[in-house]
């Protein structure tokens, strides 16, 4: 079974993501802050990270930048899942190392496509 780390401070949004990816046989772990997400990413080495931008302790851009600068998580695929839909946010997400970007509300097809794109980046 594949694993996914969900870094999301809203319990409802985290549960929705976990339930959706379970349909594709992903076991999920949830972190409700950037700091906890970074710690779990290093410790658990998930196949993919679903990362919100608006977190209580730091923003998702900084979390992604730190993931990319750490040798232990440098190649972990990251999908940003956020309500921030304007092009500058999307561009910044890719600039700091996101492999895919999905805006809320999203369809299950959009989420699964983004995960496939992100995981495919690592497998290439």
N, C-alpha and C positions, 0 to 999 in steps of 0.2 A: 504494500500500500504506500502511495506517495504521501509526502507530508507538506503542509503549508503553514506558514506562520502568518497570522493575521494581526497587524498592528493597528488597532482601532480603539478609540476611547469610548465610543458609544456601545454599550452592551447589546442593544437591539441590532445595530448595524453589524457588529461582530458575529452575532448569532445567525443573522441572515446570510452573511458570507460563508460561515461554517456549514450551514445547512445546504447551501447551493453547491459548494465544492464537494460535499459528501456524496452528491449525486454522481460525481466523477471519481469516486473512491479515494478522495484526499482525506487524510487524517489531519485535523487542524489543531493548532495551538494558538492561544489568544494572548496578546500583550496589550495592556491598556495605556501604555506610555512609550515614548521613544526610547528611554533608558532601558526599560524592561525588554523592549523589542530587540535592541542591540545585544543585550545579554543573552536572550534566548536564541537569536540568530547564530551567535558564536557557538553556543553550547549544543544546539540541536541540529544544525546544518540542514535546514528544510530544503525541499526541492524548489520552492517558490515562496516569495514574501508578497503579501497583499498589504499595501501601506497607505494609510490615510495621511492627508497633509496636515489637518488640524488636530494636533495632539496637545495634551496639557503641559508638557514640559519642554518640548522643542517641536519645530515643524518637521513634516515629512521630508522636505528637501534636505535638511541637515542630517536626518537619519539616513537617507539614501547616500548622501555624500560620505558619511562615516562608514556605511556598509562597503562602499566602493574603495575606500582607503585602507580597509582592514584586509590583510591577506587571507584571513579565515573566511571572509564573506564576500570577497571581491567578485567572484563569479556566480553568486547566488542570484537567480533571476528576480527582478522586482517589478511588480505591477502597482502603480499608483491608482488608488480607488478613492475618488474625492468629488466633492460638490464644486470644486473650483474648476470651471470649464473654459475660461477665457484662454485664448491662444498664448499669452505670455506665461501663464501657469504651466500649460502643457510643455512649452518650449523649455522652461526652466527645469521641469521634471526630467526631460530627456537629457538636458545639459548636465545634471548632477548624477545621471546614471540609470534612470528608470528604463526598463525594457519595453514597457507598455503603459498606457494611461487610459483609465476608464472613468467617466464622469457619472455621478449619481443624479438621477436614477438611471440604472442600467438594466439591460435585459440579461438573462442568463447566457444567451448566445454571445453577447458582447464580452461578458466576463470570461467565459470559457475560451473565446478567441484570443483575448489578451493573455490569458495564462499560457495557451498554446504558443503564442508568439514569443513570450518571455522565456519559456522553457526551451523552445527551439533555438533561441539565441545561444544558450549555453551548450546545447548539443551539437551545434554546427562546428 
